[in-house]
Amino acid sequence: MRHVSTLNPYLVSRMQSFGSTIFAQMSELAVQTRSINLGQGFPDFDGPEDIKQAAIRAIEQGHNQYPPAQGIPALREAIALHQKTFNNLSYDPNTEILVTAGATEAIAASLLALIEPGDEVLVFEPFYDSYNAAIVMAQGKITPIPLKEPEWTIDFDYMASVITERTRAVVVNSPHNPTGKVFTEEELKMVAQLCLQHDLIAITDEVYEHLVFEGNHISLAQIAGMQERSIVISSAAKTFSLTGWKIGWLCAPRELAQAARTTKQFLTYVNGAPFQEAIAFALESGNHYTDLIAHQLKGPRSELTRSLTEIGLKVCSNSGTYFLVTDISTITDEDSMTFCLKLPERIGVVAVPMEPFYDTPKSGRTLVRWAFCKTPDAIASATERISQLKTKLPSHSKSSSRRCKDQGS
């Protein structure tokens, strides 16, 4: 992923292309312009009150010092229960589960543990920005596997053709950020076949596992032969709308978990002792809390889809996550970066250009990501402003798009 950056003489050469992330840039722009932020993927509302109260109780009861390096036993046991309940996967909480500072650290620790300099990692493109950064820090090489819109399909013949003897791992993010794609069982079986054929490790980012609107979330580790070679990663952030707590975890066979733990201990070591107690409480409650977020966001998703479609934007297929992706070429000749930088001034709304989610930025030049993880009032205000967008744009020479198609609400 490309970031805006100026050369820093103290920064190692492999990190010179990484500056402030597009999320930080657009959120700063939202603050400066007092715009509605549909860019960065965090809710503008808090998680369940009972979970917050559990954290307060933990603080008051003295759970404020370093927790165990693997995470507190109650949370590891709750994660094991969660995996068994929702994915029918069994993990030993004492040796196969590691609590991390969010999913981002779990991904970084896994890649730093597994990747030798020059190793290649398959990543479905467009991709979340931390994947490429972690691969580069591990001195590996990213191998993008393009997802073809509007349905974000995978060309498995192409995927097989780019695997070499240096390919070490594949990162599978489902439900997928930024597209909202939920990988089907058939697709996961094809991925599994290639992993087994080429002896690849799978690192699965499943932070949106409970944010599915159509279809069902399936973990790659559920496919025959894959649990033994998968590091399954998730977190409390998206499921419970508590992104600032940074409580994540990974589940993996003992040796893979130990490898990730070796690198993780020299990153944050441990984190969030009272928050770990609260998330243990939340996970132990089964689907009492896990079902809430998808139900809460179904209305805002539908409303934003309707608004974007009504002004002539094409909305790509979306089955999960916080996000909708649109093709803006139906209403403007601008590239997505220019469009998004001007959007706050035009209508007081911030969205994120998709160009930085591609290894070759021009591949995303007409695509924009919009986040609907906001209150109904915020979405209503945003859609009112979006309805005025076409009157604010310069004349447009194009009349149709071949990238995305209309999606019903």
Helices and strands as residue ranges (DSSP letters): G 13-15, H 22-33, E 36-37, H 49-60, H 73-87, E 97-100, H 102-114, E 120-125, H 129-137, E 141-148, E 153-154, H 156-161, E 167-173, H 185-198, E 201-205, G 220-222, G 227-229, E 230-235, G 243-245, E 248-251, H 254-264, H 273-284, H 287-290, H 292-310, E 314-315, E 323-327, G 328-330, H 336-347, E 349-350, E 352-353, G 355-357, G 361-364, E 367-371, H 376-386, G 389-392
